[in-house]
Amino acid sequence: MLEENLLNLEAHELMVLMGMIYFIAGTIKGVIGIGLPTTGMAILSFFVSPLIALGLNLMPMFVSNFWQFWKAENHLKLLKQYKFFAFFMMVLILITSFYAVDLGDNLIRLLFGSMVLLFVLVNFFGFQPRINYKSDKKIQIFFGSLSGLLGGATSLWAMPITFYLLMKNLTPRQFVDTSGFFILVGCIPVSIGYISTNVFVAEMLILGIIGSIFAIIGFQLGEKLRNKINSAVFKRLVLIFFSLAGAKMIVQSVFNII
């Protein structure tokens, strides 16, 4: 499967590439709490097909969010508070992840690029609605279901998660802990689907381990940088990159340019 990579990279070149990409992605995640799957997929899309990128993204995403959730405060409280969101997301991710392999590279590019641009627009222009406590259960079910529908096909269930958490008006620490929990539990069903349909294959294991190690190193660095840099400027630069990568993928999908 990896012989289909767009630039015909050698195995050792892919290893170096995975280390570099997920060090960057992990650093971004450490600073702003999210962005590893998006960054990983966005950069990988310049070198490999979207379907291969989905497979390569799996292990670093799983490991980094396990690490993030492990460092969270009060794991049981998170589970109880967001059980409806997590349940509906996991069920629908499990279903949709079995269809990712059938979507084709162009449709995956279009879905991914569209979600990234939507994410950028929401972050650039703000998202101010607030959740009424009484309606939180229904909103959890809606956004959890939306995350599941999109997540299995694109690995980007973090997009609806972000919209939901912004409405919750959480503290930065609560945002990081909760987003880590949601993305981690989503990794369980998507792993089942991707392994069963050969989106993730054995030859990706070493690359996934390398990406995971450098993602954790980057995450640790990002945590240390979080209070030492202008996070607003940093986030804006990241969003500009996301917008360029998303626009590129949409153009490729529409005009079938490789």
C-alpha positions in Angstrom: 0.0 0.0 0.0 2.8 2.4 0.8 4.2 2.0 -2.6 1.4 4.3 -3.7 2.8 7.3 -2.0 2.7 10.3 -4.3 6.5 11.1 -4.3 7.7 7.5 -4.4 9.6 8.0 -1.2 11.9 5.4 0.2 11.1 3.7 3.5 13.8 5.6 5.4 12.6 8.9 3.9 9.0 8.1 5.1 10.4 7.4 8.6 12.1 10.8 8.7 9.0 12.5 7.3 6.8 10.9 9.9 9.1 12.0 12.7 9.2 15.6 11.4 5.4 15.9 10.7 4.3 14.5 14.1 6.9 16.5 16.0 5.3 19.6 14.5 1.8 18.2 15.0 2.5 17.3 18.6 4.0 20.7 19.3 0.8 22.4 18.0 -1.3 20.1 20.1 0.7 20.9 23.2 0.3 24.6 22.7 -3.4 24.8 21.8 -4.7 21.4 22.9 -6.0 20.3 19.5 -4.8 20.0 15.9 -2.6 16.8 15.8 -4.8 14.8 13.4 -5.5 17.9 11.3 -1.9 18.9 11.1 -0.8 15.3 10.4 -3.3 14.8 7.6 -2.7 18.2 6.1 1.0 17.8 5.8 0.9 14.1 4.8 -1.5 15.0 2.0 1.4 16.7 0.2 3.3 13.4 0.1 0.9 10.5 0.2 -2.7 9.8 -0.9 -5.5 10.7 1.6 -6.3 7.0 2.3 -2.7 6.2 3.2 -2.6 9.4 5.3 -5.7 8.1 7.3 -3.8 5.0 8.1 -0.5 6.7 9.0 -2.4 9.2 11.2 -4.0 6.5 13.4 -1.2 5.5 15.8 0.1 9.0 16.6 -3.4 10.2 17.1 -4.2 7.3 19.5 -1.0 7.5 21.5 -0.9 11.3 21.8 -4.5 11.5 23.0 -4.0 8.7 25.4 -1.1 10.7 26.8 -3.2 13.8 27.0 -6.1 12.1 28.7 -3.7 10.3 31.1 -2.5 13.7 32.3 -6.1 15.0 32.7 -7.8 15.8 36.0 -10.6 13.6 37.3 -11.1 11.0 34.5 -14.3 9.5 36.0 -15.9 12.9 36.1 -15.2 13.4 32.4 -16.7 10.0 31.6 -19.9 10.7 33.5 -20.3 14.3 32.3 -19.9 13.5 28.6 -21.2 9.9 28.3 -23.9 10.8 25.8 -21.5 12.5 23.4 -18.9 9.7 23.7 -21.5 6.9 23.2 -23.1 8.3 20.0 -19.7 9.3 18.6 -18.2 5.9 19.1 -21.1 4.0 17.6 -21.2 6.2 14.5 -17.4 6.3 14.0 -17.4 2.5 14.2 -20.0 2.4 11.3 -18.5 5.1 9.1 -14.9 3.9 9.5 -15.8 0.7 7.5 -16.7 2.9 4.5 -13.6 5.1 4.4 -11.8 2.7 2.0 -14.8 2.9 -0.4 -15.0 6.7 -0.6 -11.9 7.1 -2.8 -9.1 9.6 -2.5 -11.0 12.5 -4.2 -14.0 12.4 -1.9 -11.8 12.0 1.2 -9.9 15.1 0.0 -13.1 17.0 -0.5 -14.5 16.1 2.9 -11.3 16.7 4.7 -10.6 20.1 3.0 -14.2 21.3 3.6 -14.0 20.4 7.3 -10.7 22.1 7.7 -11.9 25.3 6.1 -15.0 25.3 8.2 -12.9 24.8 11.3 -10.7 27.8 10.2 -13.7 30.0 9.5 -15.2 29.3 12.9 -12.0 30.0 14.7 -11.2 33.2 12.7 -14.6 34.8 13.1 -15.5 33.4 16.5 -18.2 31.1 17.8 -20.2 32.6 20.6 -23.4 30.5 21.3 -23.6 29.1 24.8 -25.2 25.8 26.0 -28.1 25.9 28.4 -27.5 23.2 31.0 -31.0 21.7 30.5 -30.3 21.2 26.7 -26.8 19.8 27.1 -27.9 16.2 26.8 -29.6 16.8 23.4 -26.7 18.9 22.2 -24.3 16.2 23.2 -26.2 13.6 21.2 -26.3 15.9 18.1 -22.6 16.8 18.1 -21.6 13.3 19.2 -23.5 11.9 16.2 -22.0 14.5 13.9 -18.5 13.7 15.1 -19.1 10.1 14.4 -20.5 10.6 10.9 -17.6 12.7 9.9 -14.9 11.0 12.0 -14.8 7.5 10.5 -14.3 8.8 7.0 -11.8 11.6 7.7 -10.3 11.1 11.2 -11.5 14.6 11.9 -14.1 14.1 14.6 -12.3 16.8 16.5 -14.0 19.5 14.4 -17.5 19.0 15.9 -15.9 18.4 19.3 -14.3 21.8 19.1 -17.5 23.5 18.2 -19.3 21.9 21.1 -16.5 22.7 23.6 -16.4 26.3 22.5 -20.1 26.6 23.4 -19.3 25.1 26.9 -17.1 28.1 27.6 -14.5 25.9 29.4 -11.2 26.9 30.9 -8.1 26.1 28.9 -7.3 23.2 31.1 -10.8 21.8 30.9 -10.8 22.2 27.1 -7.5 20.3 26.8 -8.6 17.5 29.1 -12.1 17.1 27.5 -10.9 17.2 23.9 -8.2 14.6 24.8 -10.9 12.3 26.2 -13.2 12.7 23.2 -10.5 12.1 20.6 -9.1 9.1 22.6 -12.5 7.3 22.8 -13.1 7.9 19.1 -9.8 6.2 18.3 -11.1 2.9 19.6 -13.8 2.3 17.0 -11.9 4.0 14.2 -9.0 1.6 14.9 -11.3 -1.4 14.5 -12.7 -0.1 11.3 -9.4 0.9 9.7 -7.6 -2.3 10.6 -10.6 -4.4 9.4 -10.7 -2.6 6.0 -6.8 -2.4 5.6 -6.7 1.3 5.8 -4.1 0.6 8.5 -1.8 -2.2 7.5 1.1 -4.0 9.2 3.7 -2.1 7.1 2.5 1.1 8.7 3.4 -0.1 12.2 7.0 1.2 12.4 6.0 4.5 10.8 3.2 4.8 13.3 5.5 4.1 16.2 8.0 6.8 15.0 5.2 9.3 14.5 3.8 8.5 18.0 7.2 9.0 19.7 7.8 12.3 18.0 4.2 13.4 18.7 4.8 12.9 22.4 8.1 14.8 22.3 6.4 17.6 20.4 3.5 17.6 22.8 5.8 17.9 25.8 7.6 20.9 24.1 4.3 22.5 23.3 3.1 22.3 26.9 6.2 24.1 28.0 5.8 26.7 25.3 2.1 27.3 26.1 2.6 30.0 28.6 5.7 31.5 27.0 4.5 32.4 23.5 1.6 34.5 22.2 -0.9 31.7 21.8 -3.3 33.9 19.7 -0.6 34.7 17.1 0.6 31.1 17.1 -3.0 29.8 16.6 -3.6 32.3 13.8 -0.5 31.1 11.9 -1.6 27.5 12.4 -5.1 28.4 11.0 -3.5 30.1 7.9 -1.6 26.9 7.2 -4.8 24.8 7.7 -6.7 27.0 5.3 -4.0 26.6 2.6 -3.9 22.8 3.0 -7.7 22.6 3.0 -8.0 24.7 -0.1 -5.3 22.6 -1.8 -7.2 19.4 -1.1 -10.5 20.8 -2.3 -8.9 21.9 -5.6 -7.3 18.5 -6.0 -10.6 16.7 -5.4 -12.6 18.9 -7.8 -10.2 19.0 -10.6 -8.6 15.7 -10.0 -5.1 17.2 -9.8 -2.3 15.2 -8.3 
